[in-house]
Amino acid sequence: METIPMRLDWLWFLGYDIDTDVPDHSVLSKARARWGVEAFRNFFEGMVWQCVEAGLVDGSKIFVDSSLVDADASNNSVIDPRSLRVQLQEGYKRLEARLEEKGESTDCSGRKYLKQNSRYISTTDPDASIVNRGRPKLSYQVHRAVDERREVITATETTPGDVNVAHEMISLLESHHLNTGLKADTVVADSKYGTIDNFLDCHDRGIEAHMPDLKESAAKRIAGLSIFPEERFEYDRETDTYCCPAGQRLKPKSLHLYRQSRDYEAPKKICAACQLREQCTKNKSGRTLKRHLRQDDIDKMREASRSAKAKRDIQTRKHLMERSFARATRYGFDRARWRGL
């Protein structure tokens, strides 16, 4: 608002004359409270749609990432609610009574996110989460999907800082489709998004997932233990068993419906007497392998994620997403301007 009177190009763009009275800064600074979040969401979705109509959005390939943003609250506001439980409960009862008099509701069940690290909370911004970035900070996390053609942000979501980013990928894909009317056939992300659930969701939607596999991190951990990697165990589809490096069979032992997987083990006596035991496992009960019930689909997606095309997209993502977030810091992106989600 201070700059507008000094910029003829800004005045022209806004339709103002040189002697036009410029609105007070409160028109913007208090707009969120006056208009509500939904009005702003419609405003930005409308701009995305104009970009689509202008041919600035391709829509077939999106890049996904997130960035931490400092909350507008001091670490000095963080308390352990257990020590103040009685006072908080009494304060909530008084608040509830006042709201009932006004006919307002205290039900927050409509919120999508729940705090993960609820041991400590901020008295000034309870929605913010403590995230350790060199030192603990109250933070939010902004997730976004960026279209490749002109790097237009087509979908965005804000969560507490401790939310697992992998859980937001499908939500961003759906928002991208809703905001642009275009269905992405490729999603590019870093290894934090390379979970089994994301690979399977992309498979079911017919979307290529160009992202490093989280399994590779587990493989590095196993390599650090100096034991046989899972690739040394050959799966026999006909007998539904694994053959270990010593030639023994690992048979199905238990089914876990919650995580949609089955455990495979060899008899404990055979494992205990095996000459290769030291190279195979550090577990006293023997080596156990886990196989997902949709392992074939997962392997297919993982193989595609290691293609030359996927590697090029993953390399592009590094500078494209960094550039998108870096541009936003010019407008105060690195710190929240208000409190609450």
DRENGU-871054 format. One record per residue (C-alpha): x, y, z; residue number from 1. Coordinates in steps of 0.5 Angstrom, whole numbers, padded with zeros to 4 digits. Each point is the difference from the previous one (the first is absolute). Example, Ala and Ser with C-alpha at 12.3 -4.5 7.8 and 13.67 -1.06 7.14 Angstrom:
% residues 2
+-------+-------+-------+------+
|     x |     y |     z | resi |
+-------+-------+-------+------+
|  0025 | -0009 |  0016 |    1 |
|  0002 |  0007 | -0002 |    2 |
+-------+-------+-------+------+
This chain:
% residues 341
+-------+-------+-------+------+
|     x |     y |     z | resi |
+-------+-------+-------+------+
|  0000 |  0000 |  0000 |    1 |
|  0006 |  0005 |  0001 |    2 |
|  0003 | -0002 | -0006 |    3 |
| -0006 |  0001 | -0005 |    4 |
|  0000 |  0008 |  0000 |    5 |
|  0007 |  0000 | -0002 |    6 |
| -0001 | -0006 | -0006 |    7 |
| -0003 |  0003 | -0006 |    8 |
| -0001 | -0007 | -0003 |    9 |
| -0003 | -0003 |  0006 |   10 |
| -0005 |  0006 |  0000 |   11 |
| -0002 | -0002 | -0007 |   12 |
|  0000 | -0007 |  0001 |   13 |
| -0005 |  0001 |  0006 |   14 |
| -0004 |  0005 | -0004 |   15 |
|  0002 |  0006 |  0004 |   16 |
|  0001 |  0007 | -0002 |   17 |
|  0006 |  0004 |  0003 |   18 |
| -0005 |  0004 |  0005 |   19 |
| -0004 | -0006 |  0002 |   20 |
|  0000 | -0001 |  0007 |   21 |
|  0003 | -0007 |  0002 |   22 |
| -0003 | -0005 |  0005 |   23 |
|  0002 |  0000 |  0007 |   24 |
|  0005 | -0006 |  0001 |   25 |
| -0006 | -0003 |  0005 |   26 |
| -0003 | -0002 | -0006 |   27 |
|  0005 | -0006 | -0001 |   28 |
|  0002 | -0001 |  0007 |   29 |
| -0007 | -0001 |  0002 |   30 |
| -0003 | -0003 | -0006 |   31 |
|  0001 | -0007 |  0003 |   32 |
| -0004 |  0001 |  0006 |   33 |
| -0005 |  0004 | -0004 |   34 |
| -0001 | -0005 | -0006 |   35 |
|  0002 | -0007 |  0003 |   36 |
|  0005 | -0005 | -0003 |   37 |
| -0005 | -0003 | -0005 |   38 |
|  0000 |  0007 | -0004 |   39 |
|  0007 |  0000 |  0000 |   40 |
|  0000 | -0007 | -0003 |   41 |
| -0005 |  0001 | -0005 |   42 |
|  0005 |  0006 | -0002 |   43 |
|  0006 | -0004 | -0001 |   44 |
| -0004 | -0006 | -0003 |   45 |
| -0003 |  0005 | -0005 |   46 |
|  0007 |  0003 | -0002 |   47 |
|  0003 | -0007 | -0001 |   48 |
| -0006 | -0001 | -0005 |   49 |
|  0002 |  0006 | -0004 |   50 |
|  0007 | -0003 | -0001 |   51 |
| -0003 | -0006 | -0002 |   52 |
| -0005 |  0004 | -0005 |   53 |
|  0006 |  0004 | -0002 |   54 |
|  0004 | -0007 | -0002 |   55 |
|  0005 |  0001 |  0006 |   56 |
| -0001 | -0006 |  0003 |   57 |
|  0001 | -0007 | -0003 |   58 |
| -0003 | -0004 |  0005 |   59 |
|  0003 | -0007 | -0002 |   60 |
|  0006 |  0000 |  0005 |   61 |
|  0001 |  0003 |  0007 |   62 |
|  0005 |  0001 |  0005 |   63 |
| -0001 | -0001 |  0007 |   64 |
|  0003 |  0003 |  0006 |   65 |
|  0000 |  0003 |  0007 |   66 |
|  0003 |  0006 |  0004 |   67 |
|  0000 |  0001 |  0007 |   68 |
| -0002 |  0007 |  0002 |   69 |
|  0001 |  0004 |  0007 |   70 |
| -0006 |  0001 |  0004 |   71 |
| -0002 |  0007 |  0003 |   72 |
|  0001 | -0003 |  0007 |   73 |
|  0006 |  0000 |  0004 |   74 |
|  0004 | -0006 |  0003 |   75 |
| -0002 |  0003 |  0007 |   76 |
| -0007 | -0001 | -0001 |   77 |
|  0001 | -0008 |  0000 |   78 |
| -0003 | -0003 |  0006 |   79 |
|  0000 | -0007 |  0003 |   80 |
| -0008 | -0001 |  0000 |   81 |
|  0001 | -0005 |  0006 |   82 |
|  0002 |  0005 |  0005 |   83 |
| -0006 |  0004 | -0002 |   84 |
| -0005 | -0005 | -0001 |   85 |
| -0005 |  0002 |  0006 |   86 |
|  0001 |  0008 | -0002 |   87 |
| -0001 | -0002 | -0008 |   88 |
| -0006 | -0004 |  0002 |   89 |
| -0004 |  0005 |  0004 |   90 |
|  0002 |  0006 | -0005 |   91 |
| -0003 | -0005 | -0006 |   92 |
| -0006 |  0000 |  0005 |   93 |
| -0001 |  0007 |  0000 |   94 |
|  0001 |  0001 | -0007 |   95 |
| -0005 | -0005 | -0002 |   96 |
| -0005 |  0003 |  0004 |   97 |
|  0001 |  0007 | -0003 |   98 |
| -0001 | -0003 | -0007 |   99 |
| -0006 | -0004 |  0002 |  100 |
| -0003 |  0007 |  0002 |  101 |
|  0002 |  0002 | -0007 |  102 |
| -0003 | -0006 | -0004 |  103 |
|  0007 | -0002 | -0002 |  104 |
|  0003 | -0006 | -0001 |  105 |
|  0007 | -0003 |  0003 |  106 |
|  0000 | -0006 | -0004 |  107 |
|  0006 | -0001 | -0004 |  108 |
| -0001 | -0007 | -0003 |  109 |
| -0001 |  0003 | -0007 |  110 |
|  0008 |  0002 |  0000 |  111 |
|  0004 | -0005 | -0005 |  112 |
|  0006 |  0000 |  0004 |  113 |
|  0002 | -0002 |  0008 |  114 |
|  0006 |  0002 |  0003 |  115 |
|  0005 | -0005 |  0001 |  116 |
|  0005 |  0002 |  0005 |  117 |
| -0005 |  0002 |  0005 |  118 |
|  0004 |  0000 |  0006 |  119 |
|  0002 |  0007 | -0001 |  120 |
| -0004 |  0006 | -0002 |  121 |
|  0000 |  0007 | -0002 |  122 |
| -0005 |  0005 |  0004 |  123 |
|  0000 |  0005 | -0005 |  124 |
|  0000 | -0005 | -0006 |  125 |
| -0003 | -0007 |  0002 |  126 |
|  0000 | -0002 | -0007 |  127 |
|  0007 |  0001 | -0001 |  128 |
|  0005 | -0006 |  0001 |  129 |
|  0007 | -0001 |  0002 |  130 |
|  0005 | -0002 | -0005 |  131 |
|  0007 | -0001 |  0001 |  132 |
|  0004 |  0004 | -0005 |  133 |
|  0007 |  0001 |  0003 |  134 |
| -0004 |  0002 |  0006 |  135 |
| -0007 | -0001 |  0002 |  136 |
| -0005 |  0005 | -0004 |  137 |
| -0007 |  0001 |  0000 |  138 |
| -0002 | -0001 | -0007 |  139 |
| -0005 | -0002 | -0005 |  140 |
|  0001 | -0003 | -0007 |  141 |
| -0003 |  0002 | -0007 |  142 |
| -0001 | -0005 | -0005 |  143 |
|  0000 |  0001 | -0007 |  144 |
| -0001 | -0003 | -0007 |  145 |
|  0004 |  0004 | -0006 |  146 |
| -0002 | -0001 | -0007 |  147 |
|  0006 |  0000 | -0005 |  148 |
| -0002 |  0004 | -0006 |  149 |
|  0001 |  0007 |  0004 |  150 |
|  0001 | -0002 |  0007 |  151 |
| -0007 |  0002 |  0002 |  152 |
| -0002 | -0003 |  0007 |  153 |
| -0007 | -0004 | -0001 |  154 |
| -0001 | -0002 |  0007 |  155 |
|  0002 |  0001 |  0007 |  156 |
| -0001 | -0002 |  0007 |  157 |
|  0002 |  0002 |  0007 |  158 |
|  0001 | -0004 |  0006 |  159 |
|  0004 |  0000 |  0006 |  160 |
|  0007 | -0001 | -0001 |  161 |
|  0000 | -0007 |  0003 |  162 |
| -0005 | -0003 | -0005 |  163 |
|  0004 | -0006 | -0004 |  164 |
|  0000 |  0003 | -0007 |  165 |
| -0001 | -0007 | -0004 |  166 |
| -0007 |  0001 |  0002 |  167 |
| -0002 |  0006 | -0003 |  168 |
|  0002 | -0002 | -0007 |  169 |
| -0006 | -0003 | -0003 |  170 |
| -0004 |  0006 |  0003 |  171 |
|  0004 |  0004 | -0004 |  172 |
| -0001 | -0004 | -0006 |  173 |
| -0008 |  0001 |  0001 |  174 |
|  0001 |  0007 |  0001 |  175 |
|  0004 |  0001 | -0006 |  176 |
| -0006 | -0004 | -0004 |  177 |
| -0005 |  0004 |  0003 |  178 |
|  0003 |  0007 | -0001 |  179 |
|  0002 | -0001 | -0007 |  180 |
| -0004 | -0005 | -0003 |  181 |
|  0006 | -0004 | -0002 |  182 |
|  0002 | -0007 |  0002 |  183 |
|  0007 | -0001 |  0001 |  184 |
|  0003 | -0006 | -0002 |  185 |
|  0007 |  0001 |  0003 |  186 |
|  0002 |  0002 |  0007 |  187 |
|  0007 |  0002 |  0002 |  188 |
|  0002 |  0000 |  0007 |  189 |
|  0006 | -0001 |  0005 |  190 |
|  0002 | -0006 |  0004 |  191 |
| -0005 |  0002 |  0006 |  192 |
| -0006 | -0002 | -0005 |  193 |
|  0003 | -0006 | -0002 |  194 |
| -0005 | -0005 |  0004 |  195 |
| -0004 | -0006 | -0001 |  196 |
| -0006 |  0003 |  0000 |  197 |
|  0002 |  0006 | -0004 |  198 |
|  0002 | -0005 | -0006 |  199 |
| -0006 | -0004 |  0001 |  200 |
| -0005 |  0006 |  0000 |  201 |
|  0004 |  0003 | -0007 |  202 |
| -0001 | -0007 | -0003 |  203 |
| -0007 | -0001 |  0001 |  204 |
| -0001 |  0007 | -0003 |  205 |
|  0004 | -0001 | -0006 |  206 |
|  0005 |  0005 |  0002 |  207 |
|  0008 | -0001 | -0001 |  208 |
|  0004 |  0001 |  0007 |  209 |
|  0007 |  0003 | -0001 |  210 |
|  0002 |  0000 |  0007 |  211 |
|  0006 | -0003 |  0003 |  212 |
| -0002 | -0007 |  0004 |  213 |
|  0000 |  0001 |  0008 |  214 |
|  0002 | -0008 |  0000 |  215 |
|  0007 |  0003 | -0003 |  216 |
|  0001 |  0003 |  0007 |  217 |
| -0002 | -0007 |  0004 |  218 |
|  0005 | -0003 | -0005 |  219 |
|  0005 |  0004 |  0002 |  220 |
| -0001 | -0001 |  0007 |  221 |
|  0000 | -0008 | -0001 |  222 |
|  0007 |  0001 | -0004 |  223 |
|  0002 |  0004 |  0006 |  224 |
| -0001 | -0007 |  0004 |  225 |
|  0004 | -0004 | -0004 |  226 |
| -0005 | -0005 | -0002 |  227 |
| -0004 | -0003 | -0006 |  228 |
| -0004 |  0005 | -0004 |  229 |
| -0007 | -0002 | -0001 |  230 |
|  0002 | -0001 | -0008 |  231 |
|  0004 | -0006 |  0002 |  232 |
| -0007 | -0003 |  0002 |  233 |
| -0003 | -0003 | -0006 |  234 |
| -0008 |  0000 |  0000 |  235 |
| -0003 | -0006 | -0003 |  236 |
| -0007 |  0002 | -0002 |  237 |
| -0003 | -0007 | -0001 |  238 |
|  0002 | -0003 |  0007 |  239 |
| -0001 |  0007 |  0003 |  240 |
|  0007 |  0000 |  0003 |  241 |
|  0007 |  0003 |  0001 |  242 |
|  0006 | -0004 | -0001 |  243 |
|  0006 |  0003 |  0004 |  244 |
|  0007 |  0000 | -0002 |  245 |
|  0001 | -0006 |  0004 |  246 |
| -0005 | -0004 | -0004 |  247 |
| -0005 |  0000 |  0005 |  248 |
| -0008 |  0001 | -0001 |  249 |
| -0003 |  0006 |  0004 |  250 |
| -0007 | -0001 |  0000 |  251 |
| -0006 |  0004 |  0002 |  252 |
| -0001 |  0001 |  0007 |  253 |
| -0005 |  0006 |  0002 |  254 |
| -0005 |  0004 | -0004 |  255 |
|  0000 |  0008 |  0002 |  256 |
| -0007 |  0003 | -0003 |  257 |
|  0002 |  0007 |  0003 |  258 |
|  0006 |  0001 | -0004 |  259 |
| -0002 | -0005 | -0005 |  260 |
|  0006 | -0005 |  0000 |  261 |
|  0002 | -0007 |  0002 |  262 |
|  0006 | -0002 |  0004 |  263 |
|  0005 | -0006 | -0003 |  264 |
|  0005 | -0004 |  0005 |  265 |
|  0004 | -0006 | -0001 |  266 |
| -0001 | -0005 |  0006 |  267 |
|  0004 |  0003 |  0006 |  268 |
|  0004 | -0007 |  0001 |  269 |
|  0002 |  0001 | -0007 |  270 |
|  0002 |  0007 |  0001 |  271 |
|  0004 | -0001 |  0006 |  272 |
|  0004 | -0006 | -0003 |  273 |
|  0002 |  0004 | -0006 |  274 |
|  0007 |  0001 | -0002 |  275 |
| -0002 |  0007 | -0003 |  276 |
| -0004 |  0003 |  0006 |  277 |
|  0005 |  0005 |  0001 |  278 |
| -0001 |  0003 | -0007 |  279 |
| -0007 | -0001 |  0000 |  280 |
| -0003 |  0003 |  0007 |  281 |
|  0002 |  0003 |  0007 |  282 |
| -0007 | -0002 |  0002 |  283 |
|  0000 | -0006 |  0005 |  284 |
| -0007 | -0003 | -0003 |  285 |
|  0003 |  0000 | -0007 |  286 |
| -0001 |  0004 | -0006 |  287 |
| -0007 |  0003 | -0002 |  288 |
| -0002 |  0002 | -0007 |  289 |
| -0006 |  0005 | -0001 |  290 |
| -0004 |  0000 | -0007 |  291 |
| -0006 |  0004 | -0001 |  292 |
| -0006 | -0003 | -0003 |  293 |
|  0000 |  0004 | -0006 |  294 |
|  0008 |  0000 | -0001 |  295 |
|  0000 | -0001 | -0007 |  296 |
| -0004 |  0007 | -0001 |  297 |
|  0005 |  0003 |  0005 |  298 |
|  0006 | -0003 | -0004 |  299 |
| -0003 |  0002 | -0007 |  300 |
|  0000 |  0007 |  0003 |  301 |
|  0007 |  0000 |  0003 |  302 |
|  0003 | -0002 | -0006 |  303 |
| -0003 |  0005 | -0004 |  304 |
|  0002 |  0005 |  0005 |  305 |
|  0008 | -0002 | -0002 |  306 |
| -0001 |  0002 | -0007 |  307 |
|  0004 |  0005 | -0004 |  308 |
| -0006 |  0004 | -0001 |  309 |
| -0002 |  0000 |  0008 |  310 |
|  0007 |  0002 |  0001 |  311 |
|  0000 |  0006 | -0004 |  312 |
| -0006 |  0002 |  0003 |  313 |
|  0003 | -0001 |  0007 |  314 |
|  0006 |  0004 | -0002 |  315 |
| -0005 |  0006 | -0003 |  316 |
| -0004 |  0000 |  0007 |  317 |
|  0006 |  0002 |  0004 |  318 |
|  0001 |  0007 | -0003 |  319 |
| -0007 |  0001 | -0002 |  320 |
| -0003 | -0001 |  0007 |  321 |
|  0005 |  0004 |  0003 |  322 |
| -0001 |  0005 | -0005 |  323 |
| -0007 |  0000 |  0002 |  324 |
|  0001 |  0001 |  0007 |  325 |
|  0005 |  0005 |  0000 |  326 |
| -0004 |  0005 | -0004 |  327 |
| -0005 | -0001 |  0005 |  328 |
|  0005 |  0003 |  0005 |  329 |
|  0000 |  0007 | -0003 |  330 |
| -0008 |  0000 |  0003 |  331 |
|  0002 | -0002 |  0007 |  332 |
| -0001 | -0007 | -0001 |  333 |
|  0005 | -0003 |  0005 |  334 |
| -0005 |  0003 |  0006 |  335 |
| -0007 | -0001 |  0001 |  336 |
| -0004 |  0007 |  0000 |  337 |
| -0005 | -0003 |  0004 |  338 |
| -0002 | -0005 |  0005 |  339 |
| -0004 | -0006 |  0000 |  340 |
|  0000 | -0005 | -0006 |  341 |
+-------+-------+-------+------+
